[in-house]
Amino acid sequence: MIEHFFMCPHCWQQISMLLDPAYSQTYVEDCEVCCNPIELRVDFEKGEMIAFEAKELGQ
């Protein structure tokens, strides 16, 4: 697991998340600060993060 820091697209607070570098994934998780849903897309290649996107759900 790796820890990744990013800004919430709703409240702009910095939050962190533990990510599993074993595979790429897209999922929805609520912000730990404002509780709004965030759509996350994480791509890994050979255990290295090659892309990360956090956006408001439905955008």
N, C-alpha and C positions, 0 to 999 in steps of 0.2 A: 504494500500500500504506500502511496505517496500523498503528501499533503499539498494541496494547490490552493492558492489565495486568488480571489477575484472580487469584482465589485458587483453588488446586486443591481440589476437593471431597474428595480423599482425604487429603492431607498438610497442607493449609491453608497451603502456601507460596505466596508471590506469584510468578507466572510471567507472561511476556509472549508475545504471538503477533502475527505480521504477518498482517493481514487485507486482502483485496481488496475495496474498497468498490463494485466494479462490479456485484456480485450478492449475493443472500442465499444462505446455504448451511447445511447440517447435515452434520456428519461426526464421526469419532472420531479423536482424536490422543492419544498417550501423554504424560503429564506429564514434563517434562524433569527433575524432581527425583526423584519416586518411581517413575516408569515405569508407573503404573497408567493404564488407559484412561479418557479423559474424552470424554463426548458433548457436542459444541459445537453451538449453534444461534445463527446470526448473521443478523440482518435489517437490510438497508440500504434506504433510500429516498432517491433523488436524491443518492447518494454519502454520505449521513449515516447513522450507525448509529442504528437506532431500537429494537433489542432485542439482548441478548446473554444467553445462558444456558450455563453450564458445569455439568454434573452427572455423577454416577457412571453408568457405562454400565448400561443396563437399568432405571434408576429413572424 
